[in-house]
Amino acid sequence: MTSAAPHDLVVTQATLADWPVISGWAAAEGWNPGLSDGPAFFAQDPGGFFLGRIDGEPVSAISVVNYGPDYAFLGCYLVRPDLRGRGHGLTTWKTALAHAGNRTVGLDGVVAQQDNYRQSGFEMAYRTTRFTGVAPGRAVAAGVRPAGLADLAAIAAYDSACCPADRPRFLAEWLSGPGHRAFVRHAGERLTGYGVIRPGHDSPRIGPLFADTAEDARALFDTLVAEAAGEEIAIDVPEPNAAGVALAEEAGLRPSFETARMYTGPVRAHAQERVFGAATLELG
């Protein structure tokens, strides 16, 4: 897929080899991308990442990742700072958005871009706040253990109930990526939540943190922060989950920025009350 654009911009599908450019720009924006996010992102939809180039040099990026026939997620919308305001971002956006077809598209939009997203047909569903701070020293909680390969099917089913779409290919990489630490909690044989902590460019990030109850979430959170005690950490908490906000605040974490979850149309019903921390603002 190619597109002519202002000043000879050419937009093409990106590959995993291009990911360091995209993640480097995201890091420069202060988004703190994970150090090994790329393989999990591309596993879900290898054709969902795009770069705009001028004379072969990358100047813009975006992802529109398809999650099955009804839902896609837009992220990684970036333009090199010295080339902003010239239409490159909009051209890249239009080219990439065609990849979603007739799917409902979701995104987590920064405050400065939310009016532009509304003009493109996105409507706000809720806000998400990134909480950051030094991880408190916590003990590994009872009933929580490291996730293993045998847990993948149960985690995928649990994750599916918490999200607008299934994402087994993403999860298979996300749970086992370099430096990623995943934990599960059970009540008897039933999974009651799971969580992941991974290294980021600036600090470790928790996500997702999905749990049946605040008690389950706290047990998982305590185990996850024990992995990074004394380090700066980050977690993205949906504002409607008051228990999730309280959990972050009680740990001494403070808001650092916010985004808005926005959609172009309806999404399937899912257990938003179980979402104590989003997996990633880039892929939902």
Secondary structure, DSSP 8 states (H G I E B T S, - for coil): ---B-GGG-EEEE--GGGHHHHHHHHHHTT---BTTHHHHHHHH-TT-EEEEEETTEEEEEEEEEE-SSSEEEEEEEEE-GGGTTSSHHHHHHHHHHGGGTTSEEEEEEEGGGHHHHHHTT-EEEEEEEEEEEE-------TTEEE--GGGHHHHHHHHHHHSSS--HHHHHHHTTSTT-EEEEEEETTEEEEEEEEE-BSSS-EEEEEEESSHHHHHHHHHHHHHTTTTSEEEEEEETT-HHHHHHHHHTT-EEEEEEEEEESS------GGGEEE-S-TTT-
